[in-house]
């Protein structure tokens, strides 16, 4: 009886230790994904890609952890897109919107004859249309679809070669990096600092003259 009791206790301890280890690894995975998201929005794409790792096989199959693997894959694809790795993203069947965006960026980056570019944009338009059929309320896909259709129509009407356009490092998750207008003289830039309430009151008094006293 004692041996069976000890065996049962040891078995319980092993199960608890294994469960704790799995939960600990799951927590680590969640922390890595949170750090990857933070790196992504702060434009540290290489760091985000390095941290976007899926949890272990056992942790991934636990109830409630199924999203960790998909989230890690989505973060990795997003980081690759913003690093300009368009060919890799274009082949990702799980990130349809990113893949369509990557196909558009590739077409604009390569340029070429108007026939070639219009043909590539045809494929991009079809990709956006497929996304909208599955997700009619996807605002980003809807805007990109409309924009690509109009761009394709303009290029087809002009019938002129399309110059390559590489956004390069200037393109970020938040858009293009801001900069002063070209040929602007920043030396003439003046900073206006709001006055304090007491300073405004003194300024108002300075503009007023004394009350004139009528004589006689």
C-alpha positions as CSV (number, residue, x, y, z in Angstrom):
1,X,0.0,0.0,0.0
2,X,2.8,2.4,0.9
3,X,4.6,1.9,-2.4
4,X,1.4,2.5,-4.4
5,X,0.8,5.6,-2.3
6,X,4.3,6.9,-3.0
7,X,4.0,6.1,-6.6
8,X,0.7,8.0,-6.9
9,X,2.3,11.1,-5.2
10,X,5.3,11.0,-7.5
11,X,3.0,10.7,-10.5
12,X,1.0,13.8,-9.3
13,X,4.3,15.7,-8.8
14,X,5.5,14.8,-12.3
15,X,2.2,15.9,-13.8
16,X,2.2,19.2,-11.9
17,X,5.8,19.9,-12.8
18,X,5.1,19.2,-16.5
19,X,2.0,21.3,-16.5
20,X,4.0,24.2,-14.8
21,X,6.7,23.9,-17.4
22,X,4.2,24.0,-20.3
23,X,2.5,27.1,-18.8
24,X,5.8,28.8,-18.2
25,X,6.8,28.2,-21.9
26,X,3.4,29.5,-22.9
27,X,3.9,32.7,-20.9
28,X,7.4,33.1,-22.5
29,X,5.8,32.8,-25.9
30,X,3.2,35.4,-25.1
31,X,5.8,37.8,-23.8
32,X,7.9,37.3,-26.9
33,X,5.0,38.1,-29.2
34,X,4.1,41.2,-27.1
35,X,7.7,42.4,-27.5
36,X,7.6,41.6,-31.2
37,X,4.5,43.8,-31.6
38,X,6.2,46.6,-29.7
39,X,9.3,46.3,-31.9
40,X,7.0,46.4,-35.0
41,X,5.3,49.6,-34.2
42,X,8.6,51.2,-33.2
43,X,10.0,50.4,-36.6
44,X,12.5,47.7,-35.4
45,X,11.5,45.2,-37.9
46,X,14.5,42.8,-37.6
47,X,14.0,42.6,-33.9
48,X,10.3,41.9,-34.4
49,X,11.1,39.1,-36.8
50,X,13.5,37.5,-34.4
51,X,11.0,37.5,-31.6
52,X,8.0,36.3,-33.6
53,X,8.5,32.7,-32.6
54,X,5.6,30.2,-32.2
55,X,5.3,28.3,-28.9
56,X,6.3,24.7,-28.6
57,X,4.1,21.9,-30.0
58,X,2.7,20.9,-26.6
59,X,2.0,24.5,-25.6
60,X,0.4,25.2,-28.9
61,X,-2.2,22.5,-28.6
62,X,-3.4,23.6,-25.2
63,X,-6.9,25.1,-25.1
64,X,-6.8,28.8,-25.7
65,X,-3.3,28.8,-27.1
66,X,-4.2,28.1,-30.8
67,X,-3.9,31.8,-31.6
68,X,-0.2,32.0,-30.6
69,X,1.1,30.1,-33.7
70,X,-1.1,32.2,-36.1
71,X,-0.1,35.4,-34.3
72,X,3.6,34.6,-34.5
73,X,3.3,33.8,-38.2
74,X,1.4,37.0,-38.9
75,X,3.9,39.1,-37.0
76,X,6.8,37.5,-38.9
77,X,5.1,38.1,-42.3
78,X,4.4,41.8,-41.4
79,X,8.0,42.3,-40.3
80,X,9.3,40.8,-43.5
81,X,6.9,43.0,-45.6
82,X,8.2,46.2,-44.0
83,X,11.8,45.1,-44.4
84,X,11.0,44.9,-48.2
85,X,11.1,41.1,-48.5
86,X,8.1,41.1,-50.9
87,X,8.8,37.8,-52.6
88,X,8.6,35.9,-49.4
89,X,5.4,37.6,-48.3
90,X,3.8,37.2,-51.7
91,X,3.9,33.4,-51.2
92,X,2.2,33.5,-47.8
93,X,-1.2,32.0,-48.4
94,X,-2.3,32.9,-44.8
95,X,-1.6,36.6,-45.1
96,X,-3.7,37.4,-48.2
97,X,-3.8,41.2,-47.7
98,X,0.0,41.4,-47.1
99,X,0.6,39.2,-50.1
100,X,-1.5,41.4,-52.3
101,X,0.2,44.5,-51.0
102,X,3.6,42.8,-51.6
103,X,2.6,42.0,-55.2
104,X,1.7,45.6,-55.7
105,X,5.0,46.9,-54.2
106,X,6.9,44.5,-56.4
107,X,5.1,45.7,-59.6
108,X,5.9,49.4,-58.7
109,X,9.5,48.6,-57.6
110,X,10.3,46.7,-60.9
111,X,8.6,49.0,-63.3
112,X,8.8,48.1,-67.0
113,X,6.7,48.4,-70.1
114,X,3.1,49.5,-69.5
115,X,1.8,46.2,-70.7
116,X,3.9,44.3,-68.2
117,X,2.9,46.5,-65.3
118,X,-0.8,46.5,-66.2
119,X,-0.6,42.7,-66.4
120,X,0.9,42.6,-62.9
121,X,-1.7,45.0,-61.6
122,X,-4.5,42.8,-63.0
123,X,-3.3,40.0,-60.7
124,X,-3.1,42.4,-57.8
125,X,-6.7,43.6,-58.4
126,X,-7.9,40.0,-58.5
127,X,-6.2,39.3,-55.2
128,X,-7.9,42.3,-53.5
129,X,-11.3,41.2,-55.1
130,X,-10.9,37.8,-53.5
131,X,-10.2,39.3,-50.1
132,X,-13.3,41.5,-50.4
133,X,-15.5,38.6,-51.3
134,X,-14.5,36.9,-48.1
135,X,-14.3,40.2,-46.0
136,X,-16.7,42.8,-47.5
137,X,-16.0,45.2,-44.7
138,X,-12.2,45.2,-45.0
139,X,-11.6,48.9,-45.5
140,X,-7.9,48.6,-46.3
141,X,-8.5,46.0,-49.0
142,X,-11.4,48.1,-50.4
143,X,-9.2,51.2,-50.6
144,X,-6.3,49.3,-52.2
145,X,-8.6,47.7,-54.7
146,X,-10.1,51.0,-55.8
147,X,-6.6,52.6,-56.0
148,X,-5.1,49.8,-58.0
149,X,-8.0,49.7,-60.4
150,X,-7.6,53.5,-61.1
151,X,-3.8,53.3,-61.4
152,X,-4.1,50.4,-63.9
153,X,-6.6,52.4,-66.0
154,X,-4.3,55.5,-66.0
155,X,-1.2,53.4,-67.1
156,X,-3.3,51.6,-69.8
157,X,-4.5,54.9,-71.1
158,X,-1.1,56.6,-71.2
159,X,0.7,53.6,-72.9
160,X,4.1,54.7,-71.6
161,X,6.9,52.9,-69.8
162,X,6.6,52.8,-66.1
163,X,9.7,54.0,-64.2
164,X,10.8,51.8,-61.3
165,X,9.9,53.2,-57.9
166,X,11.5,51.8,-54.8
167,X,10.3,53.3,-51.5
168,X,13.3,51.8,-49.8
169,X,13.9,52.7,-46.1
170,X,11.7,55.7,-46.4
171,X,8.6,53.5,-46.2
172,X,7.5,52.5,-42.7
173,X,4.5,51.1,-40.9
174,X,3.4,54.6,-40.3
175,X,3.9,55.8,-43.9
176,X,6.7,57.8,-45.4
177,X,9.1,59.6,-43.1
178,X,8.4,63.4,-42.9
179,X,11.0,66.0,-44.0
180,X,11.1,69.7,-44.6
181,X,9.9,70.8,-48.1
182,X,12.6,70.9,-50.8
183,X,14.5,74.2,-51.2
184,X,13.1,75.5,-47.9
185,X,15.3,77.8,-45.7
186,X,15.1,76.3,-42.2
187,X,17.0,79.3,-40.8
188,X,13.9,81.4,-41.2
189,X,11.9,79.0,-39.2
190,X,10.4,80.8,-36.1
191,X,9.0,79.1,-33.1
192,X,6.1,80.9,-31.4
193,X,5.7,80.1,-27.7
194,X,2.3,80.9,-26.1
195,X,2.4,83.6,-23.5
196,X,1.4,83.0,-19.9
197,X,-1.8,84.6,-18.6
198,X,0.0,87.3,-16.7
199,X,2.0,88.2,-19.8
200,X,-1.1,88.4,-22.0
201,X,-2.7,90.8,-19.4
202,X,0.4,93.0,-19.4
203,X,0.4,93.1,-23.2
204,X,-3.2,94.2,-23.2
205,X,-2.5,97.0,-20.8
206,X,0.5,98.1,-22.8
207,X,-1.6,98.9,-25.8
208,X,-4.1,101.1,-23.8
209,X,-3.5,104.8,-23.1
210,X,-4.5,106.7,-20.0
211,X,-8.0,108.1,-19.8
212,X,-8.1,111.7,-21.0
213,X,-9.6,114.2,-18.5
214,X,-11.7,116.9,-20.2
215,X,-10.7,120.4,-19.1
216,X,-13.1,123.3,-18.6
